[in-house]
Every structure is written in C-alpha cells, then in structure tokens.
C-alpha cells in the first residue's frame, strides 16, 4: 500500500527478514521469499543495493527447492531482476533460465502463473537481449505454453498472451508471428482465437514492417480461415482482423477481393449476429480500402448495405448504419452509391426505432428534409444522454445545409411542450444552430419568443440564450447591447428561475466580452444583479454569485470591492454574510490587483506621505 514510500526503510526491512532464508522451517523460508518479493515490487525501479545480501541465498534456494517453496523464490527473483542495472541483469537471467525452462513443464497451475510472470519480467528488462531470448527461452516457451489446453483456461490464456507480446518487443514481430501463424488454421476454435488476439497485439504494437511476403500470405490466409470458421461471433476476432488489416495498409490490396467476398457472404447469412459482425468488419475495412483505391469494392459494399437497411434485428441494423456511415465518410457524399438523396428517405423511418444503439448511430449528417427535424424531436426524449446529444448535434448539421430559419422554427415551437428534458435539449440545439450559422440568425427569434406570455416559453428562451452566449464566447461583444432589454426584464422578474437563468446569461456575457470594451453594459447588469445576492434559494444564489465573480474578470476587482465595502461592516449579520462572500471570492481571485483600491487612512494622523505605489501610478 505504501509503494515507493517504503524506500527510506527498505534496507532495514530487508535486513530484518533476510535470516529467514536460512531458517530450518520450509514455511518460514517461503514466507521470507514472499516478503522480499513484496518489498521489491513496492520499491521498483529503485533499491537494488538493499537486496545485495539476499541475492546469493535466493539463487541457491532456486536450485534446492521444489513446489511452493521454489515458486516463492522465483517470484522474489522476478521482482528483484528489474531493479538491477543492465550489465548485471543478463548474468542473473542466464542463471535462472534453466530453472524456469525446467518448470515450464510443471502441472501445478500456480507455478505456471509465477513462471509466466517471471519470464515476462525478465523479457521486459533492459539488459536482456533478443538474441538470448531467441536461443535460450523462446523454443521451450512455445513448446510448453502454446498448446490448446492453455486456451481453455482464461487466466492462463491472458498471461500467455501478455508474456508473448512482451517477448516480441525484444525479438521482433517476425520471430513471434512465424512461430504461431500456422495455428490460425488449428481445428480448436479457442486456440485460433488466442493466436489471432496475440497476433493483433504484437502487430498493433510493433507494426508489420518485420513481416516478409511469405509470412504475410500465411497470416492473411489463416486470418480469413479463422474468421470464416468461427462458430461463435467474437469481438476478439473482429478487433484482431481490423488491427492486422490496418497495420498491413497497402500490402492488403491483393487480398481485398477475397476479404470482401467473405464479408458479402456473411452479410446475407441467416444468423443476425453473423450479419452484425460482417457490418462491423466493413466499418474497419473502409479506410484501408480507400487507401488501396478500391472505390469499386467500396461502392459495391455500400449498395449491399443499403439493401440491408430493412434489417429487423436492432443490433445488426445499428452496425449496418455505422458501416454505411464509414463508407460515406471515406468516399465522400458526392461519390456515395447509392446517392444520398436515395439513402435519406430509407434512413428517416429508422429514426422511429427506439433501440438505443440505432438511435445513436442513425443521426448521420442529413442534408435535406424538415421531415427529419420533426422525427429528431422525438429523439430528444430518449433516456440515454448519448442519443440526445447526437440528435442535438444533427440539428446543427441540418441548419448548415438548409439554413437556420426553418430549423429554428421547429425548435422554438418545441419550447412549448411539457417535458422539461425535451425543452432543455431544444435550447441546446438552438445554441448549436447559432454556433453553426452565426448568433445573428438566432438572437432576434429568441427575443421575439420571449415576448410570449407562457412561462415555459420565456424560461426556454432565456435558457437558449444562456447556452448560446456560452457557445459563441467572444462573438458576444456584438450582441451585448441588443440583450440589455431582455436581461433587464429577466433580472427584475418575480420568478426566481428567470433571475437564475438571467444571471447565468450575464456570467457568460461577462466572461466572453472581458477586455473588449463592453464595461458600460456589464456595469448596468451588475447593478441589476446586485440586489439578488440576498436570495435564499441555493440554485439562484449560486448562479448570482458566479455572475458576480465573472464581473471581477470583466469590469475589474476594484469595482467589485467598492460594492462589497458598502455592506461589509453592516450591523446585521444576514446583510454582512453575502458581502463577505463577495469580498472573499474577489480577494481569492485578484489578491494582488486589489492593493491599489484599498482606502488610504493616512489622513487620520494628519501626516502627509506619498507611498511608492502612488508615485508609480
């Protein structure tokens, strides 16, 4: 638990337990070795000098012990070796290698885990060379651990894969791939999966530059076989296939026809999970196919996926939509086959599908149709936040393509609905439309909407203004004066929610226009805001205090100090408290800048003086 904080006490702790390695009782020796391994693990990568006295007993112990005792000694050595300098490491690894190789054949599961851990630690250490690992360790490692039985035990499976990946970092990808690539055609499916996962991790980490043409043919052929022969559609297979294809890049071009044939066959499979996996693979293939200039194959895949949009299983349909989107992104909307004008009418009915994955995926970049806007309004009621966010962003895309007026009309009308969540999402969408098409397109419509007598609409208009001023930041300077009227009304409104939302708008305006010459309007807002500091509602007072604090940035800490001094010494505690809070936040945010603004009490003693600060000013 202490980690590297153990270092100052490490030498003393090692000295305390080292005699246990010579004890008569086997159990004491085992516990001592485990204690040393824990100390070395905590101290890593420092502290090797503290373990100098125990190195010899530990190495002698690895030759004398068997079973659990040997496991403890190997574990201790495994954690001590990474602490050594690179010159010493290789010598000690050579010493322990015969013992490790002997224990590769053990039937004890616990011993296997420790041996794999020690091999991984040795391989990751700087002083150990790839040549040594190739000659001494790798042949026996693959002979004993790369067997079918290992693929059936999940814990061993994971450790074997991790250790193999670590070995590959020293020996190179080609050495590891050449030893396991033939197993991609093994009749045991879990073993094939283990091989493909290892290959994907090795190639994903080291790249495919080390793989020659013969090995490449073997690997791609085996990978296609493993993908076709799987009986349970597994994410590991899909991810491995995608990683290897992307790593090979242009080298995959000769095999693309065969891969696409496999995908097309699986897209028409009667099993929904198989169709889903084929669509997911298309998503991973799209970028590589574009790199290889296989536009014809991409168009063919796009056409087949278009025909599959009638898919009845939601998970498979979501993957098909994602694949269609991936193809559209790489070949462009203009080159899309079928054209976008044919695709959108097929997509619009899918917007009614309530399945979460579909709703999140089918908010493509639509370029026509108010019909889509009305369908998207239903998605603003979705339970999942990601779906609501995707729907809101889509309004921005539509507004960019169609112009903001029609989209704004739909969103402003939606402010009249009863569901609060739908109204809030509409206000965010209005802000995104303003960010996309310019604030001048939205602010007049919002101001006009605020004149409506209905409370929900007025609150929604203020909320939209709040998000808008937050999103457009510095562009606020052109619209501050046009917002004076609405904020005057809102800040003096009896309804607390109006004042809270208006305070948030003022905060965003102040932060967006700081230093841009709008201090006169901001000072006017501060005068309207200041009476609200006595508000009791926690939500309102937080919004008001944040707005007041933003004024420190916009109009300067000196102005706020003048406001705070009015009530800082008031006899009533309830009056003093909010003024104290304003003063404290002002002091915390601009401590040094307040110095020139403090009052000068030099006249009290009738002494004439001129401070340095006055001379500088």
Buried (B, 14 or more C-beta within 10 A) or exposed (E): EEEEEBBEEBBEBBEEBBEBBEEEEEEBBBBBBBBBBBBBBBBBEEBBEBBEEBBEBBBEBBEEBEEBBBBBBBBBBBBBBBBBEEEBBBEBBEEBBEBBBEBBEBEBEEBBBBBBBBBBBBBBBEBBEBEBBBEBBBEBBBEBBBBBEBBEBEEBBEBBBBBBBBBBBBBBBBBBBBBBBEBBBBEBBBBBBBBBBBBBBBBBBBEBEBBEEEBBEBBBBBBBBBBEEBEEBBEEBBBBBBBBBBBBBEBBBEBBEEBBEBBBEBBEBEEBBBBBBBBBBBBBBBBBBBBBEBBEBBBBBBEBBBBBBEBEBBBBBBBBBBBBBBBBBBBEEEBBBBEBEEBBEBBBEBBEBEBBBBBBBBBBBBBEBEEBBEBBBBBBBBEEEEBBBBBBBBBBBBBBEBEBEEBBEBBBEBBBBEEEEBBBBBBBBBBBBBBBBBBEBBBEBBBEBBEBEEEBBBBBBBBBBBBBBBBBEEBBBBBBEEBEEBBBBBBEBEEBBBBBBBBBBBBBBBBBBBEEEBBEBBEBBBEBBBEBBBBEEEEBBBBBBBBBBBBBBBBBBBBBBEBBBEBBEEEEEEBBBBBBBBBEBBBEBBEEBBEEBEEEEEEEEEEEEEEEEEEEE
